[in-house]
């Protein structure tokens, strides 16, 4: 292992998942993992990754014993029943056995879908996650959540099925479009908001234009991943502390659905959700105005949106929120930040007094303020 490589692990009910971070982690994980399985794996690949890294993936498939490849459409368009069925049919065509291996290579939508297919095929086969976007590297790579969307709301159909290995290889980011890289920084900011160390202050000093293979980028990714591991290990099934990771996501999912899944980037929606959460936290005395200002300034410096689209159909967002998975006994449990840095990793306030009326007022006010500022 070179000096630039880092190894982490994540413990869960099925054992432990190794996470290898560094350029070339993809090949090293595949080389070590596939030797443990008697048959060639099935590679489920985001089609944009297949186009940008065709030679690399072809060589990997050959090295895995002539693995079959099935391509998925990019982004949220992959998380549909039709694509899930197509992957399962590919498992059948490849005669993937119960002791077989599925390898997911792509963004969070690809790994969500492929992980669910692995959970369903023959009642559960092993799988490896190779996240290729910044957002997936720091978020979807850990936790074992798999899901597809329904027309009614995001991620309503899924299960927990942890991968056996994860390759965190930032070399894939070299072909990632700039807006997608920027979008992933929203999840990095969220993780820093939940961290008890100096992660947020370090982000304020971070230059996202630095070389992707630099130790600075590896540090940013590793800090976010370690935060998620620490939270998930305390609450694998999201019955308590893990809900902190939904910071910014409740409103984000509503915004994504209103636009149509895949139209508004997930990270952009999360950035708007983080601003809203900070505003709600300030109103409740959980966050100081100057702390809220630091969060907004950092999101702005990273080029992330701070307000919803001007043509937002607010009523559609509110309808989506009423189907959110975090509704309990008819009340929406909302996650709000507490302090900067957090008192302990994952320290947030879970409130159930945030009404849809308050969210509606914030949406209209934010849109109006944004429109006025741009004139």
Secondary structure as UniProt FT lines:
FT   TURN            3..4
FT   STRAND          6..12
FT   TURN            13..14
FT   STRAND          15..21
FT   TURN            23..24
FT   HELIX           25..33
FT   HELIX           34..36
FT   STRAND          42..46
FT   HELIX           47..52
FT   HELIX           54..63
FT   TURN            64..65
FT   STRAND          68..72
FT   HELIX           75..78
FT   HELIX           81..93
FT   TURN            94..95
FT   TURN            98..99
FT   STRAND          101..106
FT   HELIX           108..120
FT   HELIX           121..123
FT   STRAND          126..131
FT   HELIX           134..135
FT   HELIX           136..140
FT   STRAND          145..148
FT   TURN            154..155
FT   STRAND          157..160
FT   STRAND          165..168
FT   HELIX           170..175
FT   HELIX           178..194
FT   HELIX           199..204
FT   TURN            208..209
FT   TURN            212..213
FT   HELIX           215..234
FT   TURN            236..237
FT   HELIX           241..246
FT   TURN            247..248
FT   HELIX           249..259
FT   TURN            261..263
FT   HELIX           266..283
FT   TURN            284..285
FT   HELIX           289..301
FT   TURN            302..303
FT   TURN            310..311
FT   HELIX           314..321
FT   TURN            322..323
FT   TURN            325..326
FT   STRAND          327..328
FT   TURN            329..330
FT   STRAND          331..332
FT   STRAND          334..337
FT   TURN            345..346
FT   STRAND          348..351
FT   HELIX           356..374
//
